[in-house]
Amino acid sequence: MSSTIDGLTRAIAQNTSYDAFAPNFSVAQWEMLAGYLQPLDLPAGHVLIDQGSHDRSVFFIELGALSVHLIGEKGQMQLAILNPGSVVGEGSFFSRLPRSANVVATAQARVWRMTPIRFAEMSNRQPGLALELALALGAVVAKRMVNKPKRVAVT
């Protein structure tokens, strides 16, 4: 698969869901952002996020779908399916709390990972870019929190 960010930008532009990630980036800013992200190709069944883990990375979905599910006393409960153009991991990215759910690739998928360390580096070198990214991620969290069914899917 390609290592350019073009596929991700297309997926984000085409995402019309209620909680869509919608940063206001120019083409040059997307290219700059790509330098702070790591593309990951996931096979079907790959566990991207483990419930209870302390990783704070946020992931941007380019291809495929991810299932968000909670493991509880009564077994596993699916909370959401996230499609291309969506983000996952935003809750822990901001809160520094353990992951609230598992996230698994339902089929082959491609995501782009932003770690807190890379975000801090971007904040120092490209503060405007980091601010727009944070505001767009914050908007996703806010929209998911006011939509009761999606609230539980903030990971």
LOLUMFI-748624 format. One line per field, with one value per residue (C-alpha): x, y, z; chain; residue in one letter. Coordinates in nm, 2 decimals, always signed. Layout:
east = [X; ...]
north = [Y; ...]
up = [Z; ...]
guke = [A; ...]
roti = [A; ...]
This chain:
east = [+0.00; +0.10; +0.27; +0.13; -0.15; -0.37; -0.60; -0.65; -0.74; -0.99; -1.15; -1.18; -1.33; -1.59; -1.69; -2.03; -2.11; -2.24; -1.91; -1.68; -1.33; -1.31; -0.99; -0.95; -0.61; -0.46; -0.29; +0.05; -0.07; -0.18; +0.16; +0.32; +0.09; +0.19; +0.55; +0.41; +0.19; +0.28; +0.08; -0.02; -0.17; -0.38; -0.50; -0.85; -0.89; -0.60; -0.65; -0.56; -0.66; -0.68; -0.93; -0.75; -0.42; -0.24; -0.14; -0.26; -0.22; -0.50; -0.57; -0.71; -0.89; -0.80; -0.93; -1.14; -1.36; -1.29; -1.52; -1.53; -1.64; -1.65; -1.56; -1.77; -1.91; -2.17; -1.92; -1.85; -2.08; -2.03; -2.05; -1.97; -1.83; -1.59; -1.54; -1.28; -1.24; -1.32; -1.08; -1.04; -0.85; -0.94; -1.06; -0.74; -0.53; -0.69; -0.77; -0.46; -0.70; -0.67; -0.85; -1.22; -1.29; -1.12; -1.09; -1.04; -1.01; -1.31; -1.13; -0.80; -0.76; -0.51; -0.48; -0.25; -0.11; -0.03; +0.15; +0.15; +0.53; +0.49; +0.20; +0.42; +0.69; +0.44; +0.31; +0.66; +0.75; +0.40; +0.18; -0.10; -0.12; -0.13; -0.40; -0.62; -0.57; -0.66; -0.97; -1.09; -1.03; -1.20; -1.50; -1.52; -1.52; -1.78; -2.01; -1.98; -2.05; -2.38; -2.49; -2.59; -2.53; -2.19; -2.09; -1.98; -1.76; -1.52; -1.20]
north = [+0.00; +0.36; +0.56; +0.89; +1.05; +1.10; +0.80; +0.92; +1.27; +1.13; +0.91; +1.20; +1.43; +1.16; +1.09; +1.24; +1.08; +1.29; +1.26; +1.31; +1.42; +1.74; +1.94; +2.25; +2.16; +2.27; +2.01; +2.14; +2.09; +1.74; +1.66; +1.82; +1.61; +1.29; +1.34; +1.30; +1.00; +0.63; +0.42; +0.08; -0.20; -0.43; -0.79; -0.89; -0.97; -0.75; -0.59; -0.23; -0.11; -0.33; -0.23; -0.12; -0.05; +0.28; +0.36; +0.71; +0.69; +0.82; +0.65; +0.78; +0.52; +0.52; +0.18; -0.10; -0.09; -0.12; -0.28; -0.11; -0.34; -0.36; -0.67; -0.69; -0.94; -1.06; -1.10; -0.88; -0.60; -0.42; -0.04; +0.08; +0.01; +0.29; +0.33; +0.51; +0.88; +0.82; +0.84; +0.61; +0.64; +1.01; +0.96; +0.83; +1.07; +1.36; +1.21; +1.00; +0.73; +0.36; +0.25; +0.21; -0.06; -0.30; -0.20; -0.48; -0.47; -0.64; -0.69; -0.58; -0.21; +0.08; +0.34; +0.62; +0.65; +0.97; +0.91; +1.17; +1.21; +1.30; +1.53; +1.71; +1.74; +1.88; +2.12; +2.26; +2.28; +2.34; +2.49; +2.60; +2.25; +2.09; +2.33; +2.26; +1.88; +1.91; +2.12; +1.87; +1.58; +1.77; +1.82; +1.44; +1.38; +1.65; +1.51; +1.16; +1.27; +1.44; +1.15; +0.89; +0.57; +0.70; +0.82; +0.47; +0.44; +0.72; +0.52]
up = [+0.00; -0.05; +0.22; +0.10; +0.30; -0.01; +0.07; +0.42; +0.31; +0.06; +0.33; +0.57; +0.30; +0.21; +0.57; +0.63; +0.96; +1.25; +1.44; +1.14; +1.19; +0.99; +1.02; +0.81; +0.65; +0.32; +0.10; +0.23; +0.59; +0.52; +0.38; +0.69; +0.92; +0.73; +0.87; +1.22; +1.15; +1.11; +0.86; +0.98; +0.77; +0.98; +0.90; +0.98; +1.35; +1.46; +1.80; +1.76; +2.10; +2.42; +2.68; +2.99; +2.82; +2.88; +2.52; +2.43; +2.05; +1.83; +1.50; +1.17; +0.96; +0.59; +0.48; +0.63; +0.93; +1.30; +1.56; +1.90; +2.18; +2.55; +2.75; +3.07; +3.32; +3.06; +2.78; +2.48; +2.36; +2.03; +2.07; +1.73; +1.38; +1.26; +0.89; +0.67; +0.76; +1.13; +1.43; +1.73; +2.05; +2.10; +2.46; +2.60; +2.38; +2.57; +2.91; +2.98; +3.12; +3.03; +2.71; +2.77; +2.50; +2.25; +1.89; +1.63; +1.25; +1.10; +0.77; +0.63; +0.73; +0.71; +0.99; +1.06; +1.42; +1.61; +1.93; +2.21; +2.17; +1.80; +1.88; +2.13; +1.87; +1.62; +1.88; +1.92; +1.55; +1.39; +1.66; +1.42; +1.27; +1.62; +1.73; +1.43; +1.49; +1.86; +1.78; +1.52; +1.75; +2.04; +1.81; +1.75; +2.13; +2.19; +1.92; +2.05; +2.41; +2.32; +2.11; +2.38; +2.16; +2.06; +2.40; +2.51; +2.20; +2.31; +2.34]
guke = [A; A; A; A; A; A; A; A; A; A; A; A; A; A; A; A; A; A; A; A; A; A; A; A; A; A; A; A; A; A; A; A; A; A; A; A; A; A; A; A; A; A; A; A; A; A; A; A; A; A; A; A; A; A; A; A; A; A; A; A; A; A; A; A; A; A; A; A; A; A; A; A; A; A; A; A; A; A; A; A; A; A; A; A; A; A; A; A; A; A; A; A; A; A; A; A; A; A; A; A; A; A; A; A; A; A; A; A; A; A; A; A; A; A; A; A; A; A; A; A; A; A; A; A; A; A; A; A; A; A; A; A; A; A; A; A; A; A; A; A; A; A; A; A; A; A; A; A; A; A; A; A; A; A; A]
roti = [M; S; S; T; I; D; G; L; T; R; A; I; A; Q; N; T; S; Y; D; A; F; A; P; N; F; S; V; A; Q; W; E; M; L; A; G; Y; L; Q; P; L; D; L; P; A; G; H; V; L; I; D; Q; G; S; H; D; R; S; V; F; F; I; E; L; G; A; L; S; V; H; L; I; G; E; K; G; Q; M; Q; L; A; I; L; N; P; G; S; V; V; G; E; G; S; F; F; S; R; L; P; R; S; A; N; V; V; A; T; A; Q; A; R; V; W; R; M; T; P; I; R; F; A; E; M; S; N; R; Q; P; G; L; A; L; E; L; A; L; A; L; G; A; V; V; A; K; R; M; V; N; K; P; K; R; V; A; V; T]
